């Protein structure tokens, strides 16, 4: 009976002589000789499109040891062991599905001290401006932007008018938008910075 594995959701027949493939044998040798769970895990993570899935389905010795170790780690009292088992299970599923891991966004570097100082000063300045115009904010886009130390474009003016008409608008949202325009620092970075600028300024 033919053996099938999935590759990105599509069933693919496994060649009858797959175990004779030298590349496959090299992977099996590494998995068999591995003395640490992390070493075996690294092999699976690096080769999700290999035919190691066929060994898992047929109960190869290395696969049984890997599955048993994953189960033991999952029931460990140590949080690090349980986290490692989750990683191991993800690697196992990637091999069975033949899918590569998705690479997320690389973490951004923290804002420099100079950027933090510039942004904090801008927050304080824009907070005072917004306080002056907050009562009549729906009509104050032009007045607010007249304080801008940067060149105000039509896009800025239009975006500010739309923002000021938003229901349940908070002064913090307007301030951070203006600070972002002035400094070029994305709003998401202003919100996530290790020293929350708005929280330092707002009482």
C-alpha positions in Angstrom: 0.0 0.0 0.0 1.3 3.4 -1.0 2.3 5.9 1.8 1.1 9.5 1.4 2.3 12.6 3.2 0.9 16.1 2.9 2.7 19.0 1.3 1.0 22.3 1.8 -2.3 20.5 2.1 -1.8 18.3 -1.0 -1.3 14.5 -0.5 1.9 13.3 -2.1 2.9 9.7 -2.6 6.2 8.7 -0.9 8.6 6.8 -3.2 9.0 3.2 -2.1 12.8 3.6 -2.0 12.8 6.9 -0.1 14.8 5.3 2.7 17.7 4.7 0.3 18.1 8.3 -0.5 21.5 9.5 0.8 20.2 12.9 1.9 17.4 11.2 3.9 19.9 8.7 5.4 22.1 11.6 6.5 19.1 13.2 8.3 18.2 9.9 10.0 21.7 9.4 11.1 21.8 12.8 12.8 18.5 12.1 14.5 19.6 8.7 15.6 22.9 10.0 17.0 21.3 13.0 18.7 21.8 12.9 22.5 19.8 16.0 23.2 16.2 16.8 22.4 17.2 20.2 21.1 19.5 18.7 18.6 16.8 16.5 17.1 14.4 19.5 17.2 16.9 21.6 15.2 17.0 19.0 12.5 13.2 18.9 12.1 13.0 22.7 12.1 15.6 22.9 9.4 14.1 20.3 7.1 10.3 20.6 7.1 10.0 19.6 3.5 12.0 16.4 3.9 10.5 12.9 3.9 11.1 12.5 7.6 7.3 12.7 7.7 7.2 9.2 6.3 9.5 7.9 9.1 7.1 9.5 11.7 4.1 7.8 10.1 5.8 4.4 9.9 7.1 4.6 13.5 10.9 4.8 12.9 13.0 4.4 16.0 14.2 8.0 16.0 10.6 9.2 15.6 9.3 7.1 18.6 12.1 8.6 20.8 11.3 12.1 19.6 7.5 11.6 20.3 8.1 10.1 23.7 10.5 12.9 24.7 8.0 15.6 23.5 5.2 14.0 25.6 7.5 13.8 28.7 8.5 17.5 28.3 4.8 18.5 28.0 4.1 17.0 31.4 7.1 18.4 33.1 6.7 20.9 36.0 9.3 23.1 34.5 7.9 25.9 32.4 11.0 25.8 30.1 10.4 22.1 29.4 6.8 22.7 28.5 7.7 25.6 26.2 10.3 23.4 24.5 7.7 20.7 24.0 5.4 23.2 22.3 8.3 24.1 20.0 8.9 20.5 19.3 5.3 19.8 18.5 5.3 22.8 16.0 8.4 21.4 14.3 6.7 17.9 14.1 3.6 19.4 12.5 5.7 21.4 10.0 7.4 18.2 8.9 4.1 16.4 8.6 2.6 19.2 6.6 5.7 20.0 4.6 5.4 23.7 5.4 8.2 26.2 6.2 7.9 28.3 9.4 6.6 31.8 8.8 9.2 34.5 9.6 7.6 37.3 11.5 8.6 41.0 11.7 12.0 41.5 13.2 11.9 43.2 16.5 12.7 46.9 16.2 15.5 48.5 18.2 14.4 50.7 21.1 14.2 54.4 20.5 17.5 56.3 21.1 17.8 58.7 24.0 17.8 61.5 21.5 14.6 60.3 19.9 12.9 59.9 23.3 13.9 63.4 24.3 12.6 64.9 21.0 9.4 63.0 21.2 8.8 63.9 24.8 9.3 67.6 24.1 6.9 67.3 21.2 4.3 65.6 23.3 4.4 68.4 25.9 4.1 71.1 23.2 1.3 69.4 21.4 -0.6 68.7 24.6 -0.8 72.4 25.3 -2.0 73.1 21.8 -4.7 70.5 21.9 -5.8 71.8 25.3 -6.5 75.2 23.8 -8.7 73.9 21.0 -10.2 70.7 22.5 -13.7 72.2 23.2 -14.2 73.1 19.6 -12.0 70.4 18.1 -14.4 69.5 15.3 -13.7 72.9 13.7 -10.1 73.3 14.9 -8.0 71.3 12.4 -6.6 74.5 10.7 -5.9 76.2 14.1 -4.2 73.1 15.5 -2.0 72.6 12.4 -1.0 76.3 12.4 1.3 75.4 15.3 3.1 72.7 13.3 6.9 73.1 13.0 6.7 71.1 9.8 5.3 71.7 6.3 1.5 70.9 6.5 0.3 69.2 3.3 -3.3 68.7 2.2 -3.0 65.1 3.3 -2.2 66.3 6.8 -5.1 68.7 6.9 -7.5 66.1 5.6 -6.3 63.4 8.0 -6.6 65.8 10.9 -10.2 66.8 10.0 -11.1 63.2 9.8 -9.4 62.4 13.1 -11.0 65.3 15.0 -14.5 64.1 14.0 -13.9 60.6 15.3 -16.4 59.6 18.1 -14.9 58.9 21.5 -11.6 60.6 20.5 -9.0 61.0 23.1 -6.5 63.8 23.4 -3.7 61.2 23.6 -4.6 60.0 20.1 -4.4 63.4 18.6 -1.2 64.3 20.3 0.6 61.1 19.3 -0.6 61.6 15.7 0.9 65.1 15.6 4.1 63.9 17.3 4.5 61.2 14.8 4.1 63.6 11.9 6.6 66.0 13.4 9.3 63.5 14.4 8.7 60.8 11.8 8.5 58.1 14.5 5.6 55.7 13.8 2.7 55.9 16.2 3.1 52.2 17.1 6.6 52.9 18.3 5.5 55.9 20.3 2.8 53.7 22.0 5.1 50.8 22.6 8.3 52.6 23.7 9.8 51.4 27.0 9.2 54.9 28.4 5.5 55.6 27.5 5.8 59.3 26.6 2.1 60.1 26.9 1.9 58.4 30.3 4.9 60.5 31.5 3.2 63.7 30.4 -0.5 63.1 31.1 -1.8 63.4 34.6 
